[in-house]
């Protein structure tokens, strides 16, 4: 977690130092936001133009030099949903990037209210995630100055790809910095790997699924307990090996959604982020990717319009169930 800060904008004399020609950023805050914005904004090369309350946004963007990027630091208030919807609509109408920084307690509401193609939703971001989001938004803002008819779908994919690349680069730099201070653990596997071809034991010879020699596909029965056991087994790897070697949030989230489907339970966005076992902002990027790939879908809560659930699509659920049946053949061979 990034250290606390007071979100009042720094003096104008300091704003011109970092990125005079960079995109202009307007910070919208309805409370004290726990993020060290000044350092992140400077690192991203943006100009911090102003800090305004949500009710001042409309008037602020009717004035000249309104800004290129919106950053909303949320705080739990009775009218938070209305604020989110208004900012999302404004960003979409003006074709400007919007970054919403929410805490885990506000994540479900923010996800339900913010779904524009130009919006990035962050949850408890670390410094690398925040800088990556700002750099991505600045790049998009610069592109908007010269290209006004960009296709929204390709824009969203490019936005996510750039954000992931910048975030990955920042984390790599941080990891290299940490490793330079201490000798890294040795994972030398030389003596344990033989170069004799006869040492390899391959998978058992089974007829390919769907071939003429295989039996007709039978219904596969998967229990929630089986899925949960698989998830627990995956978590146990961190007890014996470095856990960051095996991060696979997409698979973990799909397994969690399958178990919930079998249990006839609904899964909120915040719950799914926890199941991913990665930082919430990283989980949100994967949810977006899975949605675009048609593997998961949003489901509005009929009793509460401010809540959205995530579920597997029928095709994804069928594919996962068949995978359990196919993998069982290998385990029992």
C-alpha positions in Angstrom: 0.0 0.0 0.0 1.3 3.5 -0.9 1.7 5.8 2.0 -0.9 8.4 3.0 -0.9 11.9 1.6 -2.9 15.1 1.6 -4.5 15.3 -1.9 -4.3 19.1 -2.1 -2.5 20.1 -5.3 1.1 21.3 -4.9 2.0 24.9 -5.6 1.8 26.1 -9.2 5.5 26.7 -9.3 6.1 23.0 -8.7 3.6 21.8 -11.3 5.6 23.2 -14.2 8.7 21.3 -13.3 7.5 17.8 -14.2 6.4 17.3 -17.8 5.5 20.9 -18.9 4.4 19.5 -22.3 2.7 16.4 -20.7 -1.0 15.8 -20.4 -2.9 17.8 -17.9 -4.3 15.9 -15.0 -7.3 16.9 -12.9 -7.7 15.0 -9.6 -11.2 14.6 -8.3 -11.6 13.6 -4.7 -14.5 13.4 -2.3 -12.2 12.7 0.7 -8.7 12.1 1.8 -7.2 9.6 -0.6 -4.4 7.2 0.7 -2.1 7.5 -2.3 1.1 9.4 -2.8 0.0 11.1 -6.0 2.6 13.8 -6.4 5.5 11.3 -6.9 3.5 9.1 -9.2 2.3 12.0 -11.3 5.8 13.3 -11.6 7.1 9.9 -12.6 4.4 9.6 -15.3 5.2 13.0 -16.7 1.8 14.5 -16.3 1.0 18.1 -15.1 -1.2 18.3 -12.0 -3.6 21.1 -13.0 -6.1 21.1 -10.2 -7.9 19.2 -7.5 -11.6 19.5 -7.3 -14.6 18.1 -5.5 -17.0 15.9 -7.6 -19.7 18.6 -7.7 -17.2 21.0 -9.2 -16.2 18.8 -12.2 -18.9 20.0 -14.6 -18.0 23.7 -14.1 -14.2 22.9 -14.2 -14.5 21.3 -17.6 -16.5 24.1 -19.1 -13.5 26.4 -18.6 -10.5 26.7 -20.9 -7.5 24.3 -20.4 -9.8 21.9 -18.6 -7.4 19.0 -18.7 -6.7 15.8 -20.5 -7.1 13.1 -17.8 -9.4 12.6 -14.9 -8.3 10.8 -11.7 -11.0 10.1 -9.2 -9.9 9.0 -5.7 -13.1 7.6 -4.1 -14.2 7.7 -0.5 -17.4 6.1 0.8 -20.1 8.7 0.7 -23.9 8.4 0.2 -23.8 9.8 -3.3 -20.7 7.9 -4.5 -22.7 6.0 -7.1 -24.0 9.2 -8.6 -20.5 10.6 -8.7 -19.1 7.6 -10.4 -21.8 7.5 -13.1 -21.4 11.2 -13.8 -17.7 11.0 -14.2 -17.9 7.9 -16.4 -20.4 9.7 -18.6 -18.3 12.8 -18.8 -15.2 10.8 -19.8 -17.1 9.0 -22.4 -18.7 12.1 -23.9 -15.4 14.0 -24.0 -13.3 11.0 -25.1 -10.9 11.5 -22.2 -9.2 8.9 -20.0 -10.6 8.3 -16.6 -8.8 6.5 -13.7 -10.9 5.5 -10.7 -8.9 4.5 -7.6 -11.2 2.7 -5.1 -10.7 0.8 -1.9 -11.8 -2.8 -1.6 -14.9 -1.8 0.3 -16.0 0.4 -2.7 -14.9 -1.9 -5.5 -18.2 -3.6 -6.2 -20.0 -0.3 -6.5 -17.2 1.2 -8.6 -17.3 -1.8 -11.0 -21.0 -1.5 -11.4 -20.9 2.2 -12.2 -17.7 2.5 -14.3 -17.6 0.5 -17.4 -16.6 3.0 -20.2 -14.0 1.9 -22.7 -11.7 4.8 -21.6 -11.9 4.1 -17.9 -9.3 2.2 -15.8 -10.4 0.9 -12.4 -7.7 0.4 -9.8 -8.1 -1.1 -6.3 -5.5 -0.4 -3.7 -2.8 0.1 -6.3 0.9 0.1 -5.5 3.1 2.7 -6.9 3.9 0.7 -10.1 0.2 0.2 -10.9 -0.6 3.8 -10.3 2.3 5.1 -12.5 1.4 2.5 -15.2 -2.2 3.7 -15.2 -1.2 7.4 -15.5 1.3 6.7 -18.3 -1.4 4.7 -20.2 -3.9 7.6 -19.7 -1.4 10.2 -20.8 -0.6 8.2 -24.0 -4.2 7.9 -24.8 -4.8 11.6 -24.2 -2.0 12.5 -26.6 -3.5 10.2 -29.2 -6.9 11.8 -28.7 -5.4 15.2 -29.7 -4.7 14.0 -33.2 -7.1 11.1 -33.8 -10.7 11.7 -33.0 -12.4 8.7 -34.7 -10.5 5.9 -33.1 -12.4 2.6 -32.8 -13.4 2.1 -29.1 -12.8 -1.6 -29.0 -9.2 -1.4 -30.3 -8.7 1.6 -28.0 -9.7 -0.5 -25.0 -7.4 -3.4 -26.0 -4.5 -1.0 -26.6 -5.1 0.7 -23.3 -5.0 -2.5 -21.3 -1.9 -3.8 -23.2 0.0 -0.6 -22.6 -1.0 -0.5 -18.9 0.2 -4.1 -18.4 3.5 -3.5 -20.2 4.3 -0.4 -18.2 3.3 -2.1 -14.9 5.4 -5.2 -15.7 8.4 -3.0 -16.5 8.1 -1.1 -13.3 7.8 -4.3 -11.2 10.9 -5.8 -13.0 12.9 -2.7 -12.2 11.8 -2.9 -8.5 12.6 -6.6 -8.4 16.1 -6.1 -9.8 16.7 -3.3 -7.3 15.8 -5.6 -4.4 17.9 -8.5 -5.7 21.0 -6.3 -6.1 21.0 -5.8 -2.3 21.0 -9.5 -1.5 22.2 -12.7 -3.1 19.3 -14.4 -4.9 18.4 -17.9 -4.0 19.9 -20.7 -6.2 17.6 -22.7 -8.3 20.4 -24.5 -10.2 18.9 -27.7 -11.4 21.9 -29.0 -13.3 22.8 -32.1 -11.2 19.1 -33.1 -11.1 18.4 -33.1 -14.8 19.9 -35.9 -16.9 20.6 -35.5 -20.6 19.9 -39.2 -21.2 16.8 -39.6 -23.4 15.8 -42.8 -21.7 15.2 -41.0 -18.3 12.0 -39.3 -19.5 8.7 -41.0 -18.7 6.0 -39.5 -20.9 2.2 -39.3 -20.4 0.4 -42.7 -20.7 -0.6 -43.6 -24.2 -4.3 -42.9 -24.4 -6.6 -42.5 -27.3 -7.2 -38.8 -28.1 -10.5 -37.5 -26.9 -13.0 -37.5 -29.7 -11.2 -40.2 -31.7 -12.9 -43.3 -33.1 -11.2 -45.5 -30.5 -12.4 -43.5 -27.5 -15.8 -44.1 -26.0 -18.6 -41.7 -26.6 -18.3 -38.7 -24.3 -20.2 -39.3 -21.1 -21.7 -36.7 -18.8 -19.0 -35.4 -16.4 -20.1 -34.9 -12.8 -18.0 -32.4 -10.9 -18.6 -31.5 -7.3 -17.8 -28.1 -5.7 -15.6 -30.0 -3.3 -13.4 -31.3 -6.1 -12.9 -27.8 -7.4 -12.2 -26.3 -4.0 -9.7 -29.1 -3.3 -7.9 -28.2 -6.5 -7.8 -24.6 -5.5 -6.4 -25.5 -2.1 -3.8 -27.7 -3.6 -2.7 -24.8 -5.8 -2.4 -22.5 -2.8 -0.2 -25.1 -1.0 2.5 -24.6 -3.5 3.5 -21.4 -1.8 4.3 -23.4 1.3 7.1 -25.3 -0.5 8.2 -23.0 -3.4 8.3 -19.3 -4.1 4.6 -18.4 -4.5 5.2 -15.7 -7.2 6.5 -18.3 -9.6 3.0 -19.8 -10.0 0.7 -16.8 -10.2 -2.2 -17.7 -12.6 -5.1 -15.4 -11.7 -7.2 -16.3 -14.7 -7.2 -20.0 -13.9 -7.8 -19.4 -10.2 -10.7 -17.1 -10.9 -12.3 -19.5 -13.3 -12.0 -22.3 -10.9 -13.6 -20.2 -8.1 -16.4 -19.2 -10.5 -17.0 -22.9 -11.4 -17.2 -23.9 -7.7 -19.7 -21.0 -7.1 -21.8 -22.1 -10.1 -22.0 -25.6 -8.7 -22.9 -24.3 -5.3 -25.5 -22.0 -6.9 -23.8 -19.0 -5.4 -23.1 -15.5 -6.9 -19.6 -14.0 -6.9 -19.0 -10.3 -6.4 -16.1 -8.5 -8.1 -14.3 -8.0 -4.7 -14.7 -11.6 -3.8 -13.3 -12.7 -7.2 -10.3 -10.4 -6.8 -9.5 -12.1 -3.5 -9.8 -15.5 -5.1 -7.3 -14.5 -7.7 -4.5 -14.3 -5.0 -2.9 -11.3 -6.7 -3.1 -7.6 -6.1 -6.7 -6.3 -6.7 -5.7 -4.1 -9.6 -4.0 -7.0 -11.4 -7.1 -9.1 -10.8 -9.3 -6.4 -12.3 -7.2 -6.4 -15.5 -7.7 -10.1 -15.8 -11.4 -9.8 -15.2 -11.5 -7.4 -18.1 -9.5 -9.8 -20.3 -11.7 -12.7 -19.5 -14.8 -10.7 -20.2 -13.4 -9.6 -23.6 -12.5 -13.2 -24.4 -16.1 -14.3 -23.7 -15.2 -16.5 -20.8 -16.9 -14.5 -18.0 -19.8 -12.1 -18.0 -21.3 -9.4 -15.9 -24.7 -10.0 -14.3 -26.6 -7.1 -12.7 -28.1 -7.7 -9.3 -31.9 -7.4 -9.9 -32.4 -6.2 -6.3 -29.6 -3.7 -6.3 -28.6 -1.7 -9.4 -25.3 -0.7 -7.8 -24.0 -4.3 -7.7 -22.6 -6.5 -10.4 -21.8 -10.2 -10.2 -19.3 -12.1 -12.3 -20.1 -15.5 -13.7 -18.8 -18.0 -16.2 -20.4 -18.0 -19.6 -22.1 -21.3 -20.6 -19.3 -22.1 -23.0 -16.6 -21.5 -20.4 -18.5 -23.6 -17.8 -18.9 -26.4 -20.3 -15.2 -26.3 -21.2 -14.1 -26.4 -17.6 -16.4 -29.4 -16.9 -15.0 -31.3 -19.8 -11.5 -30.5 -18.7 -12.2 -32.1 -15.3 -13.4 -35.2 -17.1 -10.4 -35.3 -19.5 -7.9 -34.8 -16.7 -9.5 -37.5 -14.6 -8.6 -40.0 -17.3 -4.9 -39.2 -17.0 -5.0 -39.2 -13.2 -6.6 -42.7 -13.2 -4.5 -44.2 -16.0 
